[in-house]
Each structure stands twice: as structure tokens, then as C-alpha cells.
């Protein structure tokens, strides 16, 4: 597998997997925090999830 940030080869046993190291892991977190990564579709709740709200 390749690191999603720098594309360096990473093996599943590496401590920072799926990243090659702490630097790429922190860069990925920063991308989420600054809005560079976005989930474009709204979350879809199923019938089981709707029942959870009613019990609260």
C-alpha cells in the first residue's frame, strides 16, 4: 500500500499505517481540519438509527 499523502510504500505492520510516518499523518489531519477534504453526500440514517433518537 502507498501512503495517501506522499505515495511512499507502507506495509500494514508499520506503526503509522496507513501513513509512512507522523509527518504525513499530521498533514492528513490538517487537511480535514482546514476543509480540504469534504464528504459531499449527506449522512443517510436508516430506520434503526431513527428509532435511537426517539428513545432519548
C-alpha positions as CSV (number, residue, x, y, z in Angstrom):
1,X,0.0,0.0,0.0
2,X,1.1,3.6,-0.6
3,X,0.9,6.5,1.9
4,X,-2.1,8.6,0.9
5,X,0.0,11.8,1.3
6,X,3.5,11.2,-0.2
7,X,2.8,7.9,-2.0
8,X,5.8,6.2,-0.3
9,X,5.4,2.4,0.1
10,X,3.9,1.4,3.5
11,X,3.4,-2.1,5.0
12,X,0.4,-2.9,7.1
13,X,2.7,-3.6,10.1
14,X,4.1,-0.1,10.2
15,X,3.2,1.8,13.4
16,X,1.9,4.9,11.5
17,X,-0.1,2.8,9.0
18,X,-1.7,3.8,6.6
19,X,0.8,6.7,6.6
20,X,4.5,6.4,6.2
21,X,5.2,8.5,9.3
22,X,4.0,11.1,11.8
23,X,4.5,14.0,9.3
24,X,2.1,12.5,6.7
25,X,-0.4,11.6,9.4
26,X,-0.4,15.1,10.8
27,X,-0.7,16.6,7.2
28,X,-3.8,14.4,6.6
29,X,-5.4,15.6,9.9
30,X,-4.6,19.2,8.9
31,X,-6.3,18.6,5.5
32,X,-9.5,17.5,7.3
33,X,-9.3,20.4,9.8
34,X,-8.9,23.0,7.1
35,X,-11.7,21.7,5.0
36,X,-9.6,20.4,2.1
37,X,-11.3,17.1,2.5
38,X,-15.1,17.1,2.3
39,X,-17.7,14.4,2.4
40,X,-20.1,15.6,-0.3
41,X,-23.1,13.4,0.4
42,X,-25.2,13.9,3.5
43,X,-25.3,11.1,6.0
44,X,-28.2,8.8,5.4
45,X,-29.9,7.4,8.5
46,X,-31.7,4.1,8.3
47,X,-34.9,3.1,10.3
48,X,-32.8,1.6,13.1
49,X,-31.0,5.0,13.6
50,X,-34.3,6.9,13.6
51,X,-35.5,4.8,16.5
52,X,-32.5,5.7,18.6
53,X,-33.5,9.4,18.5
54,X,-37.0,8.6,19.7
55,X,-35.7,6.7,22.8
56,X,-33.7,9.6,24.1
